[in-house]
C-alpha cells in the first residue's frame, strides 16, 4: 500500500537553515573575488611576459640579494653607444591613455580613482552577500559567515611575499596591494559588527544573557580584539607609532584567531588559507635573509649612507629591502630602505656594494645617525678610514617600478627629499643600459629630465657624487640628461656642486609644468640642437646655473631652465614615462598631471606611463 510522496512544506513556511545556506554565500563571495583577481592577472599578462624576457620578473624573488665573488657581473662603464631608431607606441599609447582616467586623486584620500572603484566594488560585494535572501534580523549568522570568508583576502594582500605580486608583474609589491588588505580587514569588521549587533539586540529582546556561555563569551572577546586591530591600523597610528602598531597587529591576529575558533567550529576551514599564505611568506624570507658587513657614513645630521658590501645582484633598480642594523640594542627593529644604486651589472657606479640611505625622520634613523657620527669621530682620531663598520641583516628585495623606462623615448623622474633614492636607482639603471650595455634589450630612451626638490643646498651633497658619475657617463652619447634641482630654502647656498648639465633653482616645482615642458617642442630648436651638439663633443664641464627668485619670473630665464631647452627634441609618439617619489602631495600631483595630459594628448604622445612611490606609512 502506497501513501504517495511525503508532504512538502511551502517555501514561505520553511525555517531558514543558516548552517546550510550561509556557507553557499561564502563560496559565492570567494568565487567572485577570485574571478576579479584572475581578470587582473590576465590583464597584466603582457607586462609579465615582457618582464620575464628581460629578467626583471623573478630577479631576487626567490634567493634575494646575491654575491659574485669572482667579480663577473661588473663591467667598467664604457661608451658602447647605439642610437635607437624612432619608434611609435600606438597600441600601448591607447591602453595607457584609457588607464590614465583611473589616476585622479584628491587631497586627504589615500586612494586614487581606480583604487576607490576596486574598494567600492569589494564593499558592495560584501554587503550584497550579507543581505541577500536572508532574514538577517532574525538570524544574523550570514554576516558572521561572510566575515570569516574574508580571512584569505586579508592575508593574500597583506603578506610581504605574496604569489599575487609575482603574477601581477613588477611594481605590484606588498606596499601597492596593501590598501586591499586594509579595506578587507574593515570588511571583516563590518560583517562582525552586523553579526554581533543584531545578535546582542535579539538577546536583549528575548531576555537572554549576553555573557556566560563559551560561544557568547568567546564571540565578544573576538570582536573586542578585532576592534583593537581596526582602531590601531588607522594612518596616524601607523605613521607615528609604527613599532607599537606592528606588535599589536601581530599579537592581535593571533588572539583573534584563537578566540574565533572557540566561538565557532566553522572558522577553522577559513584559517588554513591565511596560515598557508603566511607560511609561504616566512619560507621565502628564510631564503632571502642575508647578514652582511656594512659601513655607515654620516653625510650630515640629517642623512646616513649605508654601504652593504659584497652585494652584486639579485635586485632591480627601484626596489627596497628591510634592514636591521646591529647596534645599541636595536637589533629587533626592521625598516624599509630603498636601494639607491642599480646592480653592478647595470650600474654606472663602480663597486659591488648595495647602497641604502637613512634620512633622519624618527627615533631609529636618528639613533643610527648619532651612532655613526659618534663612532666616526672616534675613528677619525685614530686616523682610520672614514666610515663606521657594522653588521646588518637585509630582507628582500621588494617592490620596484611598474614601468620599464627603456620602453619610452622620454623620461621624467621627479623626487622630493629622500624620494631621490628611488629615482636615482632608476636613473643609474637606464643610463647604464643605454650607454654601458649598448641598449641590448632594445631600450628606446633618448632623453631624461631628472627633477629633485630639496629644502636646502646642503642636501645636494647627499647624492652629488652619484649624480656627477652618471652625468659624466651620459656625456657624448645619444642619451640626453638634464638635472633640475629645486631648492625651497635659502640655506647654505655655497654648497652647490658642479654637476654637468644641471640647474639649481630657488623655487618649488610644478610636476604639471615639468611634464608639459618635456612634451612641448622647444621655442628655439636651433638653440636646443646647439646644446646637444656641445654635449656630443664629449665635454663634461659643469653647466650648472644658480637662479634666484627674482629671475624665475622672466621668460628668458624660464627658457634657460626648461627641459626642452636642454634636451634634444625627438618628436612625438615614442611614449613618455613619469616616475615620482616622495611625499603624498608630490605623488598626488604627479598622478593628476599624468591623467590630465594623457586624456588630452596621450595617444599623440604614444602613451604616458606612470609609477609613484609614496615615502610614508
Secondary structure as GFF3:
##gff-version 3
##sequence-region A 1 617
A	DSSP	three_ten_helix	11	13	.	.	.	ID=ss1
A	DSSP	alpha_helix	18	43	.	.	.	ID=ss2
A	DSSP	alpha_helix	45	53	.	.	.	ID=ss3
A	DSSP	alpha_helix	90	99	.	.	.	ID=ss4
A	DSSP	three_ten_helix	100	102	.	.	.	ID=ss5
A	DSSP	alpha_helix	113	131	.	.	.	ID=ss6
A	DSSP	alpha_helix	141	149	.	.	.	ID=ss7
A	DSSP	alpha_helix	151	156	.	.	.	ID=ss8
A	DSSP	alpha_helix	163	168	.	.	.	ID=ss9
A	DSSP	alpha_helix	174	205	.	.	.	ID=ss10
A	DSSP	alpha_helix	214	231	.	.	.	ID=ss11
A	DSSP	alpha_helix	235	240	.	.	.	ID=ss12
A	DSSP	alpha_helix	242	263	.	.	.	ID=ss13
A	DSSP	alpha_helix	268	288	.	.	.	ID=ss14
A	DSSP	beta_strand	290	300	.	.	.	ID=ss15
A	DSSP	beta_strand	303	308	.	.	.	ID=ss16
A	DSSP	beta_strand	319	325	.	.	.	ID=ss17
A	DSSP	beta_strand	335	338	.	.	.	ID=ss18
A	DSSP	three_ten_helix	344	346	.	.	.	ID=ss19
A	DSSP	beta_strand	354	359	.	.	.	ID=ss20
A	DSSP	alpha_helix	363	381	.	.	.	ID=ss21
A	DSSP	beta_strand	388	399	.	.	.	ID=ss22
A	DSSP	three_ten_helix	405	407	.	.	.	ID=ss23
A	DSSP	beta_strand	410	416	.	.	.	ID=ss24
A	DSSP	three_ten_helix	417	419	.	.	.	ID=ss25
A	DSSP	alpha_helix	420	431	.	.	.	ID=ss26
A	DSSP	pi_helix	432	436	.	.	.	ID=ss27
A	DSSP	beta_strand	447	454	.	.	.	ID=ss28
A	DSSP	three_ten_helix	457	462	.	.	.	ID=ss29
A	DSSP	alpha_helix	464	474	.	.	.	ID=ss30
A	DSSP	beta_strand	480	487	.	.	.	ID=ss31
A	DSSP	beta_strand	502	506	.	.	.	ID=ss32
A	DSSP	alpha_helix	511	518	.	.	.	ID=ss33
A	DSSP	alpha_helix	525	536	.	.	.	ID=ss34
A	DSSP	beta_strand	545	547	.	.	.	ID=ss35
A	DSSP	alpha_helix	549	552	.	.	.	ID=ss36
A	DSSP	alpha_helix	555	561	.	.	.	ID=ss37
A	DSSP	alpha_helix	563	566	.	.	.	ID=ss38
A	DSSP	beta_strand	576	582	.	.	.	ID=ss39
A	DSSP	alpha_helix	584	605	.	.	.	ID=ss40
A	DSSP	beta_strand	608	614	.	.	.	ID=ss41
###
